[in-house]
Every structure is written in structure tokens, then in C-alpha cells.
Amino acid sequence: MTTPVPRTSRRTSVSRGRPAGRRRAAAAALLTAAALVAACSGPPKGGGSTGDFTLSKTTPAAKGEIDSFTWAVYAEPPTLDYTVAFDYPQNTILSNVCESLMRWTPGLTLEPGLAEKASNPDPKTWVYDLRRGVRFHDGRTMTADDVVFSLGRQTDPDNAAAWAQNFQNVASVRKTGPLQVTVKLKKPDSQFPQYMATAAGVVASKAGVEAAGKDYGTSGGLACTGPFELGTWNKGQSVELDRFDDYWGKKAKSGKAVFRFITDPSARTNALLSGEADGGYLIPTESYARLRGSGVGKLYFGEGLSTVNVNITNMKGPLGDIRVRRALSMALDRSGFVKAGLGGVGTVTNSLTTRAAWAAGSEQTRKKALDALPNVTPDIEKAKALIKEAGATGKTLTVATSSIGQDVSLLATAVQAAGAQIGLDIQLKTIAPNAFTALFTDPEAREGIDMFPLTYYDSITDPLDLLTNFKTGAYMNFAGYSDKKYDEGIDRAVSVYDPDKRLAIEAELQKHAAEQLLWIPVAEWPTAVFLNKRITGAPTTISYMYYPWAADVGSAP
């Protein structure tokens, strides 16, 4: 879910997963690469322009090889164990070292990864046929035993895996051939095969992990298969990745990738401008203009599958009244926040999910999901009337804020200002950047807090990744919302493999969540990446969380 940066995905030290599936007409429908892409398509092809920024899928292809490049990251990962890789720093690095059964591409589509083929012979069975001759960084060759072991670690309670919920519908994972693994589900699951392209589907050497014991992920190698292997880890300073020359796929263009931990946003920006770092993701929004006008490189934007929201954490007080939530939403200056908090790079939204997440649906389904949502044009007088009608005038609410980034601090301030205009007394509670993650993991940290800014990114190209958060008992259902019909809708959507049929169900779920304002949607926010003039090739989309992006980075033309 999150740490220093207020973005999170349905994982956060958390959860993931749901199961779904649809009975197929044919006895044994094979989901090959082409079918997988069709079932899990990404955003519409080509870039898109909104306001004064343009979205692209990737940066220009590299011209040739380089000895090394340096990348700025905002925090040091506590571990690189794939079972707890739930946030930006871990996955930005790990995606280049450890690979999954399937792969999420820069275009946010699904394709084969360590499994050269995935088939679905019946609604409750997934068969993964593995690539032959894949070498681990420890020198061993990948077998089905390694896959069974690696997936098994995700469900081992001793590991406290962040991805365990993705396996809650798995009945068994068995070796059914030297290079074949069969997953049996308790019930059909459309989400499970999609998450096999995330850290949930990582495969590591059984012998290598067991040899490392409790030190796995914090010292020594990671015994994975990616284009880079873990090199020197200078605690508190940097992690170095070395090109893996026995890689089964296309060799990395750089001999080394160095990730420098620079926690201060200003220092990170200065490192990019000075050449101390060649590039970086998660650019501070307050630095967009400075970097764009610097002349030392280029700032790119790509689909982030990310929405900025106000997370409602307490419905036992005034926010338990839908009229109060609606009034706050009506009074919120979304346009002002996008301009100040997101550096003008974002779009006001009334949707909890991004438009790109619905790309696999028909035009009719997309319109149903996105065009019938509540209007978010500010209406202060109507909002005041709702507060008065609810008997909430003068009531006190608390919103968490932090200097972690302007997308948090300025959204909290915007919420406070909205409240003041309509008769609410909204107090700010400042939380240190290094403690912000606790809001997602520790109920005690949320005590006395009614809401907090939340940027949520999807880990798969499916709106259900977000919408599942409002199911009864879901990890990020902090307010304890419960609706039997909504829960049944989630289960139905999870059980449907056909993308458009599933998305039609999800459109109804989206409408319900939007009308109830379980979170208050504010804006869509793209991914940002800066590259100096020395390098190019990095993807611009959120795919970098699970795609081996550093292998594409090389010399600029």
C-alpha cells in the first residue's frame, strides 16, 4: 500500500487478489499470448494529450549500450524479498531483478513472462508451461519445483506476504510436468491470472532462497532470473544492479544500474539537474516546471492508472451521513488542487477509477462506467444546505496531512478550505513522512482521523483492483463500509473471465461507490519520469513497477 509517497495500490502490506472466472463454452480454451493481450488490454494505442502535458507509452529507444546509469529513488527499501514488495522503492528496483510468470508491458497489456504459455482448460484451472533453459542468478536452471515453491511462499503465514490475498482462492499449486505448473482454484477467478504479472507471480530459485534463510531480501543475492542481478547494497546510500549475462531474454543495454536513495524532494531534483542522477520516477510535482525548463533533460508523462482521492476512514461521526460526504465533494476545488498540488499535470475526475482501466470494455460499457457519475462542479450553496440539513454545521472533522508531497499537503489544505466554506470545522493533523505508511497498516495510527489524502494505483489493468477495496472486510476498507449487494457484485465480477461482461458488472459497482462517496475522487494523475540527455529507453507508464524497465535504458541518440 504505501510508504513515504502517498500512493498506494490494493496491496499495501496488504492484500490483493480476488478470484474470478467465467465458465467457457469450449471445453479447453487456451489463453496464449494473443488471447491474454485481448483479455487484459491496456489503454488505447498511442499517446494522449490533456492540458499542457502529453501522455506517451515510453521514451525514445536507446541507441546503444552504456557502462552504467544512476537512478534516484525517494527511499531505501527495507527488503527486496518479492513477497513483501508492495511499494514504489522495492518494485522500482526488484522489477529488474525478479521476474514473474506473466509480464505487464509498457503498454499495460499482458504477455508471457517466465511462462511461455498460460492455458485455462476449465474455469477453475490455470496451467503454466514454463520456458526452457531459464537460468537463475545463482547458476541453477528454473524448474516447476521452483515455481511451486515461490508461489507457496506467498501463502506462508510466516512470511506475512503482501500479496497473500491474491491467493485466497487458490486450492492448490502443483507440479504437473518438469516445466509445467497447474493452479487449481476454489472457484473461477479472473483476477488471479492478471496478478501473475505482478510481484505475486515472481519465481525465485528454491535452493537459493532456502540457502539465504532469514537473510533473504536483505543481504546476498535474490536468486531470481531478471536481466540484472543484485550487486552491492550500500545501506543507507544505494543499491547496485549488475547486468546478468546469462539472461534468457534480451540483454540489458547498461552494464550496471545504480539506485541512489535521496529522501528530500529538493535534493532529488537537484541531483537530476546536476547529473548526479541520470533519471528517476515519482518526480516531485513542485519540480515539474523547473525540470521542464532546465535544458538538461526531458520530463515525460505516461499512464499511471492512478487516482488521487480523499480516503474516508471514519463513518461513525459526521461523515457517516452521506449528505456530509456529498457536501464536501461539492465544495472541493479540484481544479485548484490539480494546478497547485499536481503541478497542473492531472485531470479533474468524478471517477474513483481511471479511464484507461476500462480500456478492455466496449464503448457502451465504458460510457456506462464513466458518463453517469455524479457531477463534481463546485456548488457551495447547495453544499451548505446539505450540511445544515444533516445537522452538521460547526461539527469538527480531522484530516491527516504530511510534508511527504504537495499531493498530500495541498489536498489536505483544500479539504480544510472546502469545509470552512460550508460550515464544517476541519482540523489538520500533521504526520511525519516516515510515519505516513502507518495510516495504511496500523488501525491505531488512524485513530482520531476522519480522512486522509490517498493516491491509489492499479497493479493490473482492471478497475476491480480498486473497487474491491469497498467489499466488507477488505484491507483498505478502513471505514468499515458494508453492503451485501455490493459484496455480491464483487464476487460476480471476479467470477467472469470475459472482459466486457466483467466490466459491465464493474460499471454498476463503480456507480454505487461513486454515489456513496466511499472515497471522494479528486483527480487522475499520470506517472512522471525524468531522463537527462545521456540516457533514454525507460517506459513512462506505471508498468515499471513489474516490467524490467532498466534493461531498456541505454545511450540517447
C-alpha distance (Angstrom), angle and dihedral (degrees) to the residues before:
residue distance angle dihedral
M1 . . .
T2 3.73 . .
T3 3.67 153.1 .
P4 3.72 132.7 178.9
V5 3.75 93.4 -14.7
P6 3.79 111.3 64.3
R7 3.73 94.1 -128.9
T8 3.72 121.1 108.9
S9 3.70 142.6 172.3
R10 3.75 128.2 -150.6
R11 3.71 86.8 -85.6
T12 3.66 109.1 67.1
S13 3.69 105.0 149.0
V14 3.58 72.9 -41.1
S15 3.47 156.2 78.1
R16 3.60 142.4 -28.9
G17 3.42 133.3 159.4
R18 3.57 143.4 69.6
P19 3.67 127.8 180.0
A20 3.63 129.0 -119.2
G21 3.66 143.2 156.9
R22 3.74 144.9 154.7
R23 3.78 127.7 -133.8
R24 3.77 107.6 -110.9
A25 3.75 124.9 -137.0
A26 3.76 92.7 -134.8
A27 3.76 119.6 67.8
A28 3.76 95.3 -124.8
A29 3.76 117.7 16.3
L30 3.78 111.5 -170.7
L31 3.79 116.1 -145.1
T32 3.78 103.0 -153.9
A33 3.77 125.3 170.4
A34 3.78 94.0 -80.2
A35 3.78 93.8 47.9
L36 3.78 91.8 46.9
V37 3.78 91.3 54.0
A38 3.78 90.1 50.0
A39 3.80 92.3 48.5
C40 3.79 94.0 46.5
S41 3.77 104.2 29.4
G42 3.76 121.0 170.3
P43 3.77 131.1 -137.2
P44 3.80 120.4 -45.0
K45 3.77 112.8 -70.0
G46 3.77 120.1 -90.1
G47 3.77 131.4 24.1
G48 3.75 126.4 -60.1
S49 3.77 132.3 -148.6
T50 3.78 127.1 -140.6
G51 3.79 122.2 173.1
D52 3.80 109.6 -39.4
F53 3.78 97.6 -22.3
T54 3.78 133.0 76.1
L55 3.79 126.8 -148.2
S56 3.80 118.0 -136.7
K57 3.79 132.2 178.2
T58 3.76 95.8 -132.1
T59 3.79 144.9 -16.3
P60 3.83 124.0 -94.9
A61 3.82 113.4 -65.4
A62 3.79 116.7 -96.5
K63 3.80 117.3 -100.8
G64 3.79 96.8 -146.9
E65 3.78 149.0 -30.8
I66 3.80 128.3 -53.1
D67 3.78 132.6 -165.1
S68 3.80 94.7 -123.9
F69 3.78 146.6 -32.6
T70 3.80 133.5 -151.4
W71 3.81 123.4 -131.7
A72 3.80 127.0 -164.0
V73 3.82 118.1 -134.8
Y74 3.79 124.4 179.8
A75 3.81 98.1 -132.2
E76 3.78 143.4 16.7
P77 3.80 114.2 -108.3
P78 3.81 113.3 -118.0
T79 3.80 87.8 -141.4
L80 3.80 139.8 -7.8
D81 3.80 94.2 -142.3
Y82 3.81 103.0 134.9
T83 3.82 93.1 -139.1
V84 3.80 90.6 67.8
A85 3.80 98.3 34.7
F86 3.79 96.6 125.1
D87 3.78 106.4 136.2
Y88 3.79 143.5 54.5
P89 3.83 102.1 -92.0
Q90 3.80 94.3 48.8
N91 3.78 96.8 44.3
T92 3.81 95.9 40.7
I93 3.80 87.2 62.2
L94 3.80 101.9 29.0
S95 3.81 95.3 52.6
N96 3.80 87.8 71.6
V97 3.79 95.3 49.1
C98 3.80 106.3 36.2
E99 3.80 124.7 44.9
S100 3.78 133.6 -160.1
L101 3.79 135.6 -138.0
M102 3.81 89.7 -101.9
R103 3.81 130.5 26.1
W104 3.81 133.6 -131.7
T105 3.79 107.5 -144.0
P106 3.84 129.0 -145.9
G107 3.80 85.7 -101.9
L108 3.83 88.3 57.6
T109 3.77 93.1 -114.7
L110 3.80 127.6 127.7
E111 3.81 124.3 -110.1
P112 3.82 136.9 160.9
G113 3.78 116.9 -71.4
L114 3.79 123.4 169.6
A115 3.78 85.5 -16.7
E116 3.79 109.0 69.0
K117 3.79 90.1 -162.3
A118 3.80 137.1 19.6
S119 3.80 119.5 -164.7
N120 3.77 133.3 -174.4
P121 3.84 106.7 -155.9
D122 3.80 91.4 172.7
P123 3.81 134.0 3.3
K124 3.79 93.4 -94.4
T125 3.80 99.4 43.6
W126 3.80 133.5 75.8
V127 3.79 120.2 -176.7
Y128 3.82 120.2 -163.3
D129 3.81 118.1 -162.9
L130 3.79 108.6 -161.0
R131 3.78 131.0 -138.5
R132 3.77 114.6 -102.0
G133 3.81 121.8 -119.9
V134 3.81 98.8 15.2
R135 3.80 109.7 159.7
F136 3.78 126.4 -146.8
H137 3.78 120.4 -140.7
D138 3.81 88.5 -109.1
G139 3.82 89.5 62.7
R140 3.79 97.6 -105.6
T141 3.81 124.4 122.9
M142 3.81 120.6 -116.6
T143 3.79 117.7 -107.3
A144 3.80 136.1 172.0
D145 3.82 88.6 -97.0
D146 3.80 89.6 64.8
V147 3.79 91.3 52.6
V148 3.79 93.9 49.2
F149 3.81 89.7 48.6
S150 3.82 94.5 46.3
L151 3.80 95.3 49.4
G152 3.78 89.1 43.9
R153 3.80 90.8 59.5
Q154 3.81 88.4 62.3
T155 3.80 91.2 63.6
D156 3.82 98.0 39.2
P157 3.83 106.2 112.7
D158 3.81 89.5 -148.9
N159 3.81 89.2 66.6
A160 3.84 96.9 52.9
A161 3.80 85.9 -144.9
A162 3.78 116.9 -156.4
W163 3.79 89.8 -144.0
A164 3.82 98.9 48.5
Q165 3.79 94.6 112.2
N166 3.80 89.9 62.7
F167 3.78 87.4 66.2
Q168 3.80 98.1 46.9
N169 3.80 90.4 105.1
V170 3.82 94.9 46.9
A171 3.79 114.2 110.6
S172 3.80 96.9 -178.5
V173 3.81 144.7 -13.2
R174 3.80 111.6 -151.8
K175 3.77 139.1 174.1
T176 3.81 106.7 -118.6
G177 3.80 96.9 172.2
P178 3.83 139.5 -0.6
L179 3.81 88.4 -85.6
Q180 3.78 101.6 19.9
V181 3.80 132.8 88.5
T182 3.79 125.0 -173.8
V183 3.79 122.5 -156.5
K184 3.80 116.6 -159.3
L185 3.79 116.6 -159.6
K186 3.79 129.5 -153.0
K187 3.80 87.9 -134.6
P188 3.83 135.9 -7.2
D189 3.79 113.1 -61.2
S190 3.80 124.9 -168.5
Q191 3.79 92.1 176.4
F192 3.81 100.9 53.6
P193 3.84 96.1 69.2
Q194 3.80 90.2 48.7
Y195 3.80 92.9 53.3
M196 3.79 90.0 53.3
A197 3.82 85.1 81.0
T198 3.82 91.2 60.3
A199 3.80 131.4 67.3
A200 3.80 85.9 -76.8
G201 3.82 88.3 74.5
V202 3.82 99.0 45.7
V203 3.80 117.8 136.6
A204 3.80 121.2 -151.9
S205 3.80 132.9 172.9
K206 3.80 110.2 -82.8
A207 3.79 91.4 -149.0
G208 3.80 92.7 46.1
V209 3.79 94.9 50.5
E210 3.79 92.9 45.3
A211 3.80 91.5 48.9
A212 3.82 90.5 53.6
G213 3.79 92.2 50.2
K214 3.80 115.1 175.6
D215 3.82 90.4 -7.9
Y216 3.80 91.6 66.6
G217 3.79 109.7 126.2
T218 3.80 96.3 14.9
S219 3.80 104.0 61.0
G220 3.78 136.5 12.5
G221 3.79 124.1 16.0
L222 3.78 129.2 -33.0
A223 3.83 96.0 -134.9
C224 3.80 92.4 -136.8
T225 3.83 133.1 136.4
G226 3.82 106.9 -119.5
P227 3.82 130.3 127.1
F228 3.82 88.8 -98.8
E229 3.78 131.0 44.9
L230 3.78 126.5 -152.0
G231 3.80 111.4 -90.2
T232 3.79 127.6 170.8
W233 3.80 118.7 -8.4
N234 3.79 110.0 -160.7
K235 3.79 100.1 -166.1
G236 3.77 112.5 -127.1
Q237 3.80 92.7 9.4
S238 3.78 118.8 51.3
V239 3.79 151.2 -28.0
E240 3.79 121.0 -133.6
L241 3.79 123.9 -154.0
D242 3.80 120.6 -161.8
R243 3.79 124.2 -151.9
F244 3.82 111.2 -101.1
D245 3.78 106.1 -135.2
D246 3.82 94.4 -165.7
Y247 3.79 92.7 58.1
W248 3.81 113.2 143.8
G249 3.82 94.3 -138.9
K250 3.77 137.4 42.5
K251 3.81 110.0 -30.9
A252 3.80 119.6 -114.4
K253 3.80 115.1 -99.3
S254 3.80 92.9 -139.2
G255 3.78 124.5 64.0
K256 3.77 91.6 -146.5
A257 3.81 139.3 12.1
V258 3.81 117.1 -156.1
F259 3.82 118.7 -162.2
R260 3.80 113.3 -159.7
F261 3.79 119.9 -160.4
I262 3.81 108.5 -133.8
T263 3.78 110.7 166.3
D264 3.80 100.0 177.7
P265 3.85 111.2 82.6
S266 3.81 93.4 -145.4
A267 3.79 92.4 48.7
R268 3.80 89.8 48.8
T269 3.78 91.3 52.3
N270 3.81 91.7 47.2
A271 3.81 89.8 51.0
L272 3.80 89.8 55.3
L273 3.79 92.4 47.7
S274 3.81 94.7 47.0
G275 3.79 96.3 46.0
E276 3.78 92.6 -114.1
A277 3.82 83.5 122.3
D278 3.80 121.6 29.9
G279 3.78 95.4 -153.8
G280 3.76 148.9 -22.7
Y281 3.77 147.4 -172.1
L282 3.83 125.6 -130.3
I283 3.78 94.2 46.4
P284 3.84 112.8 -165.1
T285 3.80 106.7 -103.4
E286 3.80 91.3 -134.2
S287 3.82 88.0 61.6
Y288 3.82 98.0 53.5
A289 3.81 95.5 95.9
R290 3.78 93.9 42.8
L291 3.79 93.6 51.1
R292 3.79 93.9 43.5
G293 3.78 91.5 54.6
S294 3.79 97.6 39.6
G295 3.80 99.4 91.5
V296 3.83 90.8 -144.9
G297 3.79 95.9 98.6
K298 3.78 144.8 -29.2
L299 3.79 134.3 -82.0
Y300 3.80 113.1 -141.7
F301 3.80 130.8 -169.4
G302 3.78 128.6 -153.2
E303 3.79 140.8 171.6
G304 3.80 108.0 -65.8
L305 3.81 99.4 179.5
S306 3.80 80.7 -138.3
T307 3.77 133.4 137.6
V308 3.79 127.6 -172.4
N309 3.79 111.6 -136.8
V310 3.77 144.4 165.7
N311 3.80 105.0 -114.8
I312 3.80 111.7 -142.9
T313 3.80 105.6 -143.5
N314 3.80 101.7 169.3
M315 3.80 125.9 45.5
K316 3.78 95.4 164.2
G317 3.80 92.5 85.3
P318 3.82 132.1 44.1
L319 3.83 92.2 -44.4
G320 3.79 88.6 64.5
D321 3.80 85.3 77.7
I322 3.81 110.1 81.3
R323 3.81 89.0 -147.6
V324 3.80 90.8 64.0
R325 3.80 92.1 49.2
R326 3.80 90.6 48.4
A327 3.77 92.1 48.3
L328 3.80 91.9 52.6
S329 3.78 90.4 49.0
M330 3.82 91.2 49.7
A331 3.80 92.5 50.2
L332 3.80 97.8 45.9
D333 3.81 115.4 110.7
R334 3.79 98.0 -138.9
S335 3.79 95.3 168.4
G336 3.78 91.8 52.8
F337 3.78 90.7 49.6
V338 3.81 93.1 50.4
K339 3.79 90.2 51.3
A340 3.81 96.7 46.3
G341 3.80 104.8 23.6
L342 3.81 99.1 38.5
G343 3.79 98.4 32.2
G344 3.80 90.5 -113.1
V345 3.79 90.2 -63.9
G346 3.77 105.8 118.3
T347 3.77 140.9 56.0
V348 3.78 130.0 -111.8
T349 3.79 110.1 -112.8
N350 3.78 141.2 -173.5
S351 3.82 90.2 -164.8
L352 3.78 127.2 91.0
T353 3.80 88.4 -152.2
T354 3.79 128.8 56.0
R355 3.78 122.6 -109.3
A356 3.80 90.2 -121.9
A357 3.79 91.5 59.9
W358 3.83 88.3 67.5
A359 3.81 95.0 52.7
A360 3.82 94.6 114.2
G361 3.79 91.6 59.6
S362 3.77 128.7 90.0
E363 3.79 119.4 -101.7
Q364 3.80 89.1 -103.6
T365 3.82 91.8 53.5
R366 3.79 93.0 46.3
K367 3.80 91.2 50.9
K368 3.79 90.6 49.1
A369 3.79 90.5 51.5
L370 3.78 99.1 45.1
D371 3.80 112.5 20.5
A372 3.80 101.3 57.7
L373 3.80 99.1 53.9
P374 3.81 124.1 120.6
N375 3.81 116.6 -77.9
V376 3.81 114.2 -106.3
T377 3.80 99.0 -165.0
P378 3.83 105.9 132.6
D379 3.80 114.3 -100.9
I380 3.79 109.2 173.9
E381 3.81 97.5 175.9
K382 3.79 93.3 51.8
A383 3.80 90.0 45.7
K384 3.81 91.1 52.1
A385 3.80 89.6 51.2
L386 3.81 91.4 52.2
I387 3.82 91.6 50.8
K388 3.80 90.8 50.0
E389 3.82 91.5 46.3
A390 3.81 89.7 51.6
G391 3.80 91.2 50.0
A392 3.80 89.6 -122.4
T393 3.81 100.2 124.3
G394 3.81 108.4 133.8
K395 3.80 93.5 10.1
T396 3.80 116.6 144.9
L397 3.81 123.9 -125.4
T398 3.80 129.9 175.4
V399 3.80 126.4 -140.2
A400 3.79 122.4 -171.1
T401 3.79 118.7 -125.9
S402 3.80 135.5 179.3
S403 3.78 141.4 -179.0
I404 3.80 86.7 -122.9
G405 3.81 89.1 110.2
Q406 3.78 143.3 -30.8
D407 3.78 90.8 -102.1
V408 3.81 86.3 67.4
S409 3.80 103.9 33.3
L410 3.79 97.3 42.9
L411 3.79 94.4 43.4
A412 3.80 89.9 52.2
T413 3.80 88.7 50.3
A414 3.82 90.6 48.5
V415 3.81 90.1 52.5
Q416 3.80 90.2 50.1
A417 3.81 91.0 49.7
A418 3.80 91.6 48.2
G419 3.79 90.2 52.3
A420 3.79 92.9 49.9
Q421 3.81 90.7 54.3
I422 3.78 93.9 54.9
G423 3.80 101.9 39.4
L424 3.81 103.4 -90.4
D425 3.79 123.9 127.0
I426 3.80 103.9 -137.9
Q427 3.79 116.4 -174.5
L428 3.80 124.6 -160.8
K429 3.79 119.5 -133.0
T430 3.80 111.6 -162.4
I431 3.79 117.0 -142.9
A432 3.79 123.4 -169.7
P433 3.83 114.1 -111.4
N434 3.80 92.7 -117.7
A435 3.82 90.1 53.1
F436 3.80 97.1 47.1
T437 3.80 92.2 91.8
A438 3.78 89.8 63.0
L439 3.80 88.7 72.0
F440 3.79 87.2 70.6
T441 3.77 98.8 41.2
D442 3.80 108.7 30.9
P443 3.82 123.2 56.8
E444 3.80 89.6 -161.0
A445 3.81 90.0 60.0
R446 3.81 88.3 59.1
E447 3.80 94.8 51.7
G448 3.78 110.7 122.0
I449 3.81 91.6 14.8
D450 3.80 120.5 111.7
M451 3.81 98.7 -176.6
F452 3.79 143.6 -8.8
P453 3.82 138.0 -167.7
L454 3.79 112.2 -91.0
T455 3.78 130.1 -175.6
Y456 3.78 108.5 -163.7
Y457 3.80 125.0 -165.7
D458 3.78 126.3 -168.0
S459 3.78 118.4 -125.8
I460 3.79 91.9 -157.9
T461 3.80 131.2 34.9
D462 3.79 93.6 -104.7
P463 3.84 128.7 99.1
L464 3.80 89.5 -139.0
D465 3.80 87.8 76.1
L466 3.82 87.4 73.7
L467 3.79 102.1 26.8
T468 3.79 92.8 59.0
N469 3.80 88.5 68.0
F470 3.82 90.4 79.9
K471 3.78 95.8 55.8
T472 3.79 114.8 114.0
G473 3.79 109.2 -83.0
A474 3.83 95.5 7.2
Y475 3.79 114.0 155.1
M476 3.80 95.5 -114.6
N477 3.79 95.3 39.1
F478 3.79 88.0 106.4
A479 3.81 94.7 162.2
G480 3.80 92.0 55.6
Y481 3.80 94.9 -121.3
S482 3.79 113.7 179.7
D483 3.80 131.4 -176.2
K484 3.80 121.1 160.7
K485 3.80 94.7 -152.5
Y486 3.80 91.4 50.3
D487 3.81 90.7 50.0
E488 3.80 90.2 50.8
G489 3.80 89.7 50.0
I490 3.80 91.0 53.1
D491 3.79 90.5 51.2
R492 3.80 91.6 48.8
A493 3.80 92.5 49.8
V494 3.78 91.6 48.0
S495 3.80 90.1 53.5
V496 3.81 95.7 55.1
Y497 3.81 119.9 87.6
D498 3.80 97.8 -178.3
P499 3.84 104.0 94.7
D500 3.79 99.4 -144.0
K501 3.79 94.6 43.7
R502 3.79 90.1 48.6
L503 3.79 93.0 47.1
A504 3.81 90.6 50.7
I505 3.80 88.0 60.4
E506 3.79 90.5 44.4
A507 3.81 89.9 53.2
E508 3.81 88.7 62.5
L509 3.81 90.0 48.4
Q510 3.80 90.5 49.8
K511 3.82 91.0 51.2
H512 3.79 91.1 51.3
A513 3.80 94.3 47.9
A514 3.80 91.3 47.0
E515 3.79 94.5 48.6
Q516 3.79 91.7 48.0
L517 3.84 91.4 44.5
L518 3.79 91.9 -139.7
W519 3.79 83.7 168.4
I520 3.79 121.0 10.8
P521 3.83 108.2 -121.1
V522 3.80 115.4 -139.3
A523 3.81 114.2 164.0
E524 3.78 148.0 -17.5
W525 3.80 111.4 -116.4
P526 3.81 124.7 -162.0
T527 3.77 126.5 -144.3
A528 3.82 114.5 -99.6
V529 3.80 126.8 -151.8
F530 3.80 129.2 177.0
L531 3.82 123.3 -156.2
N532 3.77 125.4 -178.4
K533 3.79 120.8 -137.9
R534 3.80 93.5 -91.2
I535 3.81 98.3 67.2
T536 3.79 141.8 35.3
G537 3.82 140.5 162.0
A538 3.82 103.2 83.6
P539 3.81 116.2 133.0
T540 3.80 116.6 -115.1
T541 3.80 98.5 -148.0
I542 3.81 131.4 86.5
S543 3.84 86.3 -99.0
Y544 3.81 88.2 96.2
M545 3.79 87.7 81.9
Y546 3.83 90.4 73.3
Y547 3.81 106.9 7.4
P548 3.87 119.5 88.4
W549 3.79 91.2 -115.0
A550 3.82 98.3 159.7
A551 3.80 89.6 66.3
D552 3.82 88.6 67.2
V553 3.80 94.4 52.7
G554 3.79 114.5 103.9
S555 3.77 142.6 130.1
A556 3.79 118.9 -32.7
P557 3.83 119.1 -119.8
